Amino acid sequence: MNEKIKNILILIAYFIVAIVIFGSMGVWLPILIDNYNFNQVVEETNRSLPNNILTYSLGIFLIAIIDRIVYLLFKTSKYSNNVLEFFGIMFALFGTGVLVFLSLKSLKNTQIESSISYAKYVAFVAWFAWLYVKFQSTKTNNFSPIGGIL
């Protein structure tokens, strides 16, 4: 197995174990505890689920965005043109902000299922952003949270 495939497999394993499973513990652990204690998900836990998903997702998303912006600002040559990527980042920030707003608005209007759906979209955007930043890094360190050594 060559080094590139090995690094990709390590990255995917890191993503699944650290980011998806352990990172989302604040989302799924309250549901698991409710199922164990009450054999059902309690109303309060269900109502707090969108907030838990948003907190988890925004942490991942914003760290990835900040890491990429810092890389583009300080680690690219003066002749490189990153305007399109900056516009993509701004579009992603705006779109994610709209999804967060819709999730919180749905939660305020007691539309829990809609709120959870919007929060899940934010989680998928966050996962995509994390993977994008990790794959775009020129120096990879498979055991660092985002892109490795700048």
VENBELHU-V877154 format. One record per residue. N is the residue number from 0. PHI is phi as a letter, one per 30 degrees, with the letter a starting at -180 (* if undefined). BURIAL is + if it has 9 or more other C-alpha atoms within 8 Angstrom, else -. D_CENTER is the distance of its C-alpha to the mean C-alpha in Angstrom with 1 decimal. Layout:
n = {N | N}
phi = {PHI | PHI}
burial = {BURIAL | BURIAL}
d_center = {D_CENTER | D_CENTER}
This chain:
n = {0 | 1 | 2 | 3 | 4 | 5 | 6 | 7 | 8 | 9 | 10 | 11 | 12 | 13 | 14 | 15 | 16 | 17 | 18 | 19 | 20 | 21 | 22 | 23 | 24 | 25 | 26 | 27 | 28 | 29 | 30 | 31 | 32 | 33 | 34 | 35 | 36 | 37 | 38 | 39 | 40 | 41 | 42 | 43 | 44 | 45 | 46 | 47 | 48 | 49 | 50 | 51 | 52 | 53 | 54 | 55 | 56 | 57 | 58 | 59 | 60 | 61 | 62 | 63 | 64 | 65 | 66 | 67 | 68 | 69 | 70 | 71 | 72 | 73 | 74 | 75 | 76 | 77 | 78 | 79 | 80 | 81 | 82 | 83 | 84 | 85 | 86 | 87 | 88 | 89 | 90 | 91 | 92 | 93 | 94 | 95 | 96 | 97 | 98 | 99 | 100 | 101 | 102 | 103 | 104 | 105 | 106 | 107 | 108 | 109 | 110 | 111 | 112 | 113 | 114 | 115 | 116 | 117 | 118 | 119 | 120 | 121 | 122 | 123 | 124 | 125 | 126 | 127 | 128 | 129 | 130 | 131 | 132 | 133 | 134 | 135 | 136 | 137 | 138 | 139 | 140 | 141 | 142 | 143 | 144 | 145 | 146 | 147 | 148 | 149}
phi = {* | d | d | d | d | d | d | d | d | d | d | d | d | d | d | d | d | d | d | d | d | d | d | c | e | d | d | c | d | d | d | d | d | d | d | d | d | c | i | a | d | d | e | d | d | d | d | d | e | d | d | d | d | d | d | d | d | d | d | d | d | d | d | d | d | d | e | d | d | d | d | d | d | c | c | c | d | d | c | d | c | c | d | d | d | d | d | d | d | d | d | d | d | d | d | d | d | d | d | d | d | d | d | d | d | d | d | d | d | h | c | d | d | d | d | d | d | d | d | d | d | d | d | d | d | d | d | d | d | d | d | d | d | d | d | d | d | d | c | c | b | d | c | c | d | c | c | i | d | d}
burial = {- | - | - | - | - | + | + | - | - | + | + | - | - | + | + | + | + | + | + | + | + | - | + | + | - | + | + | - | - | + | + | - | - | + | + | - | - | - | - | - | + | - | - | - | + | + | + | - | + | + | - | + | + | + | - | + | + | + | - | + | + | - | + | + | + | - | + | + | + | + | + | + | - | - | - | - | - | - | - | - | - | - | - | - | - | + | - | - | + | - | - | - | - | - | - | + | - | - | + | + | - | + | + | + | + | + | + | - | - | - | + | + | - | + | + | + | + | + | + | + | + | + | + | - | + | + | + | - | + | + | - | - | + | + | - | - | + | - | - | + | - | + | - | - | - | + | + | + | - | -}
d_center = {29.6 | 28.9 | 26.6 | 24.1 | 23.6 | 23.5 | 20.7 | 18.6 | 19.3 | 18.5 | 15.1 | 14.4 | 15.9 | 13.8 | 10.5 | 12.1 | 13.8 | 11.8 | 8.1 | 8.9 | 12.2 | 12.8 | 9.6 | 9.8 | 13.5 | 13.7 | 13.0 | 15.4 | 17.9 | 19.6 | 20.1 | 21.6 | 23.8 | 25.0 | 25.9 | 27.8 | 29.6 | 30.3 | 29.8 | 27.6 | 24.6 | 26.1 | 25.8 | 24.2 | 21.4 | 20.8 | 20.9 | 18.4 | 15.8 | 14.2 | 14.0 | 12.5 | 9.7 | 9.2 | 9.6 | 7.1 | 4.3 | 6.2 | 6.7 | 3.9 | 4.3 | 7.9 | 8.5 | 7.9 | 10.0 | 12.5 | 12.9 | 13.7 | 16.0 | 17.8 | 18.3 | 19.7 | 21.9 | 23.4 | 23.3 | 24.6 | 28.3 | 30.0 | 30.9 | 27.5 | 26.3 | 22.6 | 23.2 | 21.6 | 18.3 | 18.5 | 19.2 | 16.3 | 14.0 | 16.0 | 15.9 | 12.1 | 12.2 | 15.1 | 13.8 | 10.7 | 13.3 | 15.6 | 13.4 | 12.8 | 16.6 | 17.5 | 15.7 | 17.5 | 20.7 | 20.8 | 20.4 | 23.2 | 25.3 | 24.8 | 23.2 | 20.9 | 20.2 | 19.3 | 17.0 | 15.2 | 15.0 | 13.5 | 10.9 | 10.1 | 10.0 | 7.4 | 5.2 | 6.7 | 6.3 | 2.7 | 4.1 | 7.0 | 6.6 | 6.1 | 8.9 | 10.8 | 11.1 | 12.1 | 14.6 | 16.0 | 16.9 | 20.7 | 21.0 | 18.9 | 18.9 | 17.4 | 17.3 | 15.4 | 11.7 | 11.1 | 14.2 | 17.1 | 20.2 | 20.4}
